[in-house]
Amino acid sequence: QVQLEESGGGLVQDGDSLRLSCAASGRTISEYRMGWFRQAPGKERVFVAHISRSGVATYYADSVRGRFTISRDNDKNTAYLQMNSLKPEDTAVYYCAADRDYNGPYYTPLGYDFWGQGTQVTVSS
């Protein structure tokens, strides 16, 4: 099975950018569709972005569309989330996730089998 490790989080100012990385090990991520989710304190884990196995298809939550970009480099076994124009409401722990067997809709946590440990993103106003 695949193991996932996020990195790239941190404390930034309103309007800044960050790029999160999700490094996979154990299996090649070309076998998996990949997603990013986030969870703010006291709230549910919610969908942020999704990318197909080939990278051709991408989907975004309305709240991040136009500001965030999901991508993948299957040769490097890594997925990315480029976050621009960050806002305080983007503050959350960000998780990457992988799914091989189409377990459910891409926009729900149930659609993914494997998860990283998360990386904190804090945007100050």
N, C-alpha and C positions, 0 to 999 in steps of 0.2 A: 504494500500500500504506500501511498505517497505521504511524505511529511512536509509541512509548510511552515515557513518562518517569515514573518513580516519584519520590516525595518523601515526607517525613514521618518518616523513620527517625531514630533517635537512641539515646542512652544513658538508660535509665530504671531505676528500682528495682523489685524484686519486688513485684507487686501493682498497679503503675501501668498507665496506658492510653496508647495511641498510635493515631493515625489515619493510615494510609498513603493516599496519592492516586496515581492512575495517569492522567496527562493524555495524551490521544491527539491526534494531528495527522495531517494527510494524508487521512484519511477519517473518516467518522462512525462512532463505535463501535456505533451501533445495528445495524450490519451484522454485528457480531462477538459471539460468546459470549466471556466474559472469565474469566480465572482468576488466582489467586495461588498461587505456589509459594515455597518457601524452601530454602536450601542452607546448612548449617552446615559449618564447616571440616572437610575430609577426608571429607565425606559426600555422598551423591547429592542431587540436587534432588528435593524431594518436594512433593506436592500439599497445599495448604492449604484453598482454597475456590474455588468456581465459581459463576457466575451466568449465566443464560440471556440471550438478546438482549433480551427484554422486561423481565427482572428478576423475573419471576414465580417461576422455579425457582432455588433455591440449594442447594448441596451443600457439605459440610464434611468435613475429615479428623476422625477420632475425637478426636485430640489437642487440637483447638481448638473443637470443637462446644460451644456454650453460652458461650464466651468471646469468640469472634471473629464479626464480622458483615460479610459482603460486600454491597456495594450499588453502584448505578450511577446516574448522572444523564446520560442521553443528550443532554439539551439543553446540558449543560456539557461533553460529550465526555469525561467523567471517570468512572473507577471508583474505589471506595474499599475499604479494609479497616480496620474499627474493631476494635482489639485491646484487650480489657479483661483485668484480672486476669493480667497478664503474668508469666511464670515464667522463670527462668534458661534452661530448656531451649527457650524460644522464640527464643533468640539465634541469628541467622542473617542472611544476605542474603536479602531478600524481592524477588521478581520478579513483575511482572504480565505477563500473556500474553493474546493475542487469537487467535481462530480464526474464520474465516468459512465454511470449507468442510467442517466436521466431519471433520477428518483423523484423528481417533482418539478414544479415550475421554477424557472431560473430566479424569480423575484422573491422567493421564500427560502428561509433557512433549511426547510425540509428538502429542498432540491439539491442539497450538497452533503456528501459523506464525510469530507475531510476538512479540518479547520486548523488555522494557525492559532497562536496564542494571543495575538492582537498587539497593536502598537497604538500608543496614546497620541492623539492630535489635539492640541489646545490652541485656540485662536482667541487672542485677547483684543478687546476693543480699544 
